[in-house]
Amino acid sequence: MKKLLLSLCLSLLLISLSKAENHTATTGNLITNGNFETGNANGWTQSGDGRVISDCCALPGRTSNYDYEFGDSGSISQQFDLTSDDITQAMLDNGITLNSTIEAQNGECGVAGCWGGSGGADTFTNTLSITDASGEELATVTQIRKDVTGINGQDFTDQLIYTGTGSYYGDITISGTDANAPATLGGPNVDNISVTMTYDPTVILMSTAAQTSIKNVTENLSMEFQEIEQVT
């Protein structure tokens, strides 16, 4: 009975400490060259049709000299580290959330709302994935869109939540197809791509203060139980 009560008290203390210290943090942008202002697609793996071009238009409050335009069909992808000098594997094992934002210009078509061109609305797709250290996929989400935007573009956001353990890399793959293919480029344009990660940096590391508290409680409880035992 004594051991059961002692175990219960310690469990309650650990839960209390965990809740008291629990909080979340969010990284900066994990993507390299997400705005293509280098004038090239460095940092990205390219497939199919597409290239970096001069950008005529941007959303209010933004300056953009370049973006990436897809041709008949193409994709760009990038893998990024989730761990860093400040973010440990133990922190990631608390569960993570990836949040992506892509500024897309989609409208060179013949449907209502398009600013030029012909054919149906172009398609652009975003896939977010989380893999472990060996590259095995742990979680993924894909969003396919045919949204028509103004010539200045529009931000599109996606989210991937993973509550398991082992996350190590993140991946983003953005693809686009031109509904009026074959053509020279003419597909969706993407720019200002970002992915941030929200995570819980609390690792019940047992800070020195917490360890001291547990030690004191354990000793006090032990003494209390000894006194009760002697009385009974």
N, C-alpha and C positions, 0 to 999 in steps of 0.2 A: 504494500500500500504506500509506504514511504517513497519508494522508487517511482511509483506511478505519479504521485503528487509532485515530486521533484521534476520529473520529466514534463509534466503539464505546465508547471510554472516556467521552466526554461523555454518551452515552445511558445508560450504566450509572450515572453520577453523578446524572443527572436522575431516574432511576428510584429511586435510593437516597434522594434528597432528598424525592421525592414520598411514598414509603412512610413516611419518618420523620415527616412532618408530617401525614399523612392521619388524619382523625378525623371523627366525626359530631357534629351538634348537633341538638337538638329544640326547637321553638318552644313557647310557651304556647298556650292555646286561641285559634284564629283566628276563632272564631264570635262574632258580636255577639248579646247577649241570648239565649244558649243555654239559660238556665234560666227565662225568662219572668217573672222576679221584678219586672220593670217593671209587671206586670199587663196587658201587651199584647204584641202580636207585632211590635213595632218592630224593624226590621232584617231582617225576613223578607218575602218575597213570597208572598202567600197565594192559593190557587186552590181553588175548590169549597167544600165544607162543612168547617167547623172554626172553633174559637175558643179563646182563652185562658180557662180556668176556674179556680176555687179548687181547690186540691189537698188531698185528705183524707189522703193516705198517701205515705210516702217510705221509701226503703231505710234500714236502720240507719246511724246516723251522719250522716244528711243532713236538712236542713231545707228544706221546699218549701212555699211558699204558693200557687204557681200552676203549671199545666202546660198543654199544648196538647192538646185533644181533637178528633179527627176525627169527622165526621158520616158520612153515607152514603158519600161519596167526596170526598177533598180532598188537598191537598198544601201543603207549605211549602218554600221554597227560599231559598238565600242564596249569593251569590258573594263570595269574599274574596281579597284580594291575597296573593300569595306572596312578592313582593319587599317590602323595607322599607329603612329607613335603614341597617340592619345586614346585610341579606341582598341580595346583588347578583344580577343575571342570570347572571353567570359562575358563581356558587356553585350556582344552580339547575341550570345546565347539566351539573353533575356527576351529576345524577339525584336524584330526591326520592321520599319515601314519605309518603302521607297516611294517618293513623290516626284513625278516627272512633269515638266512643262515644255511644250513645243509650240513655237510660233509658226503657224502654217498659213501660206497663201494658196488658196485653192479656188480657182474660179475661171480659168481659161477654157471655157466650154460654151455650149449653146443653150444651156438651161437658164431659167429665170435667176437673176442675181449675178450672173457671170459678167466679167468685164470685157471679154473678147474671146475669140477662138470659136471652135465648133465641137459638136459631139456632146456626149453626156458628161456628167460630173466626174472628175478624176477621183481616184481612191488613194488614201494614205493610211498606213497602218503603223501602230506603235506596239512593240512587245517589250515588256520588262521582265527580267528573270533574276533569280537568286540561285547561285550555285555554291557547292562546298569547295574545299581546297583542292579536290581532285577534279573539279569541273562537273560533278554530277548535279543535275538540276533539282532544286528543292522546292521552288515555287515559281509560277509564271502567270502573267496576265497579258492578254492581247486585246487591243481595241481597234476595230476597223471603221473608218469614217469616210463619208462622201460629202461632208459638210461643205457648202459653198461659202466662201468668205469674201469680204471686200478686198480691194487691191492691196490694202495695207496689212492684211492678214488678221489672224485671231489666235489667242492662246488656247491650247488644249491641254488638259491635265489628266493624268492617270495615277493610280495608286496601287501598290502591291504590299500586302501585309503578310508577314511570315512570323509565326509564333514559336516555331521549333528551334532546334539548335543546329550548329554546324555551318551557318551562313558565312561566306568568305569573300565571294565575288558578286558583283552586280553586272548585269548586261542590259543594254538597250539596243534594239534593232528597229529602225524606221525605214519603211518601204513606201514606194509610190508608184502608181501606174497611170498612164495617160489614156483616158477614155477615147481619145481621137488618134490612137496609134494606128499605123506607124507615123511618126513625126520626128522632127528634130527638137529634142527636149519637149517642153509643153506640158509636163506633168506638174504635180504639186511642188511648191517651194517651201523649205523649212529653214528656220533660223532660231537663234537664242534658245538653244536646247539646254535644259538643266535637269539634273537629278539630285535631290537631297535625300538624306537618310535621317529618320527620327529613331532614336534608340534610348534605352535606359542604361545610363552609365553606372547604376548602382550594382556593385558586385558585393554580395554580403561578404566583404573582405574582412569584416570584423576589424574595424579601426581599433586603435589602442584603447580609446575611451569605451568602446562597446565591449571589448574583451575584459576590461577592468570591471565594467558593470555586471557582466555575466559572472565573473569570478566572485564578486562581492555578494551577489544574490545567491549563488550556489553555496558559499560558505555560511551565509546567514540562514538559509533554509536548512542546511545540514545541522547547524547548531539548534535551530528551533525543533527539528525532528528529534534530536537527541534529548532535549529537555522534555519534550512530550513523552518520549519513550520512558524516561526515568520516572516521570510522574505517574505514568500508567503502570 
